[in-house]
Amino acid sequence: MQLEQILDRFSEGLVAVDRESNIINSSRNGIKYLPGLSTIYEPQCAEEVMKWWTKTYPNDFYNIKNISTNYPYPEAPANKCDIIFSSDDHALDNAEWAIELKKIAFLGDNGKNNDYGPSKLLSPFLKDRSLSHDIIKLKESKLARHKAVIGYGFDYTISSLEVALSKFPQEGDRIKNAKKTVKSAGMPGDKLEMKPLLDIADFIIEKLDLTKPLVTREFKDAWHHPLGGNGTVFAWELK
């Protein structure tokens, strides 16, 4: 299976997970988040996407037993890989793909600024558990024959937040916060989107000389949460 097909499935699967999942997470202070893709944690998303994929496209896999999430790295079992699978007839001890998943969130559940998005993508520090760190971790492992990092996040404009307000008029405070955050980003056209961040990330990650070119897909109409909508899913396959 090629990475492009995996991203095609993810772009569809993320919307399905957003629509069908009722996972409710909470802040450290015990405040419950609204359900939706934007508040689902990465391990939860990995599990939900793979459940959807095997149910919707079972013929993509030779044997659905050769799929696992939260899978231990053989070199360091305390570390877990988000997704490991084979679409061919190989078992997990010779898996086809190992994938680490990263959610890049510009906004919190309350619509206010989330400062961790760029660091989740680019930080070299272990404490941030960034996508860049995952690339190095995967490179050093014998976990699978092919390895990739996949990220996803929502794109916001003032227009998209007007759509949100029409769909969720009761969430005016959240959406007002989101508009303020989008405007404060200072990007032309009052946009807060993945592309400028990915352009920088791709430039930096290319310098590591560990990955193939960036692959991206769009996903649309993930509106379970008022701060959902349209977004981008992206990936780098390791060389």
ChimeraX attribute file (.defattr): number of C-alpha atoms within 10 A of each C-alpha:
attribute: neighborCount
match mode: 1-to-1
recipient: residues
	/A:1	13
	/A:2	9
	/A:3	17
	/A:4	14
	/A:5	11
	/A:6	13
	/A:7	20
	/A:8	15
	/A:9	18
	/A:10	25
	/A:11	22
	/A:12	18
	/A:13	21
	/A:14	23
	/A:15	23
	/A:16	18
	/A:17	26
	/A:18	25
	/A:19	17
	/A:20	15
	/A:21	16
	/A:22	14
	/A:23	17
	/A:24	13
	/A:25	16
	/A:26	12
	/A:27	9
	/A:28	7
	/A:29	6
	/A:30	8
	/A:31	9
	/A:32	13
	/A:33	18
	/A:34	20
	/A:35	20
	/A:36	25
	/A:37	30
	/A:38	27
	/A:39	23
	/A:40	22
	/A:41	14
	/A:42	18
	/A:43	18
	/A:44	16
	/A:45	23
	/A:46	23
	/A:47	17
	/A:48	20
	/A:49	23
	/A:50	22
	/A:51	15
	/A:52	19
	/A:53	20
	/A:54	15
	/A:55	11
	/A:56	12
	/A:57	10
	/A:58	13
	/A:59	12
	/A:60	15
	/A:61	18
	/A:62	13
	/A:63	17
	/A:64	17
	/A:65	11
	/A:66	20
	/A:67	21
	/A:68	19
	/A:69	20
	/A:70	16
	/A:71	19
	/A:72	16
	/A:73	17
	/A:74	13
	/A:75	11
	/A:76	9
	/A:77	10
	/A:78	9
	/A:79	13
	/A:80	15
	/A:81	21
	/A:82	22
	/A:83	21
	/A:84	24
	/A:85	26
	/A:86	27
	/A:87	19
	/A:88	14
	/A:89	13
	/A:90	14
	/A:91	15
	/A:92	19
	/A:93	13
	/A:94	15
	/A:95	22
	/A:96	22
	/A:97	22
	/A:98	27
	/A:99	25
	/A:100	25
	/A:101	20
	/A:102	27
	/A:103	22
	/A:104	23
	/A:105	21
	/A:106	24
	/A:107	25
	/A:108	17
	/A:109	22
	/A:110	18
	/A:111	21
	/A:112	18
	/A:113	19
	/A:114	15
	/A:115	12
	/A:116	15
	/A:117	20
	/A:118	17
	/A:119	16
	/A:120	21
	/A:121	23
	/A:122	21
	/A:123	17
	/A:124	16
	/A:125	12
	/A:126	10
	/A:127	8
	/A:128	15
	/A:129	16
	/A:130	20
	/A:131	26
	/A:132	22
	/A:133	19
	/A:134	21
	/A:135	22
	/A:136	14
	/A:137	14
	/A:138	21
	/A:139	16
	/A:140	10
	/A:141	14
	/A:142	16
	/A:143	24
	/A:144	18
	/A:145	11
	/A:146	20
	/A:147	25
	/A:148	23
	/A:149	21
	/A:150	22
	/A:151	21
	/A:152	25
	/A:153	24
	/A:154	25
	/A:155	22
	/A:156	24
	/A:157	17
	/A:158	18
	/A:159	12
	/A:160	17
	/A:161	20
	/A:162	15
	/A:163	15
	/A:164	20
	/A:165	19
	/A:166	13
	/A:167	14
	/A:168	17
	/A:169	13
	/A:170	11
	/A:171	17
	/A:172	14
	/A:173	13
	/A:174	19
	/A:175	23
	/A:176	17
	/A:177	16
	/A:178	25
	/A:179	23
	/A:180	15
	/A:181	21
	/A:182	26
	/A:183	16
	/A:184	13
	/A:185	13
	/A:186	11
	/A:187	12
	/A:188	8
	/A:189	10
	/A:190	18
	/A:191	20
	/A:192	24
	/A:193	20
	/A:194	22
	/A:195	13
	/A:196	10
	/A:197	14
	/A:198	18
	/A:199	11
	/A:200	11
	/A:201	17
	/A:202	15
	/A:203	11
	/A:204	13
	/A:205	21
	/A:206	14
	/A:207	9
	/A:208	11
	/A:209	10
	/A:210	14
	/A:211	20
	/A:212	14
	/A:213	13
	/A:214	16
	/A:215	14
	/A:216	19
	/A:217	17
	/A:218	18
	/A:219	21
	/A:220	15
	/A:221	13
	/A:222	23
	/A:223	20
	/A:224	22
	/A:225	21
	/A:226	27
	/A:227	30
	/A:228	25
	/A:229	22
	/A:230	18
	/A:231	21
	/A:232	19
	/A:233	23
	/A:234	22
	/A:235	25
	/A:236	24
	/A:237	21
	/A:238	17
	/A:239	12
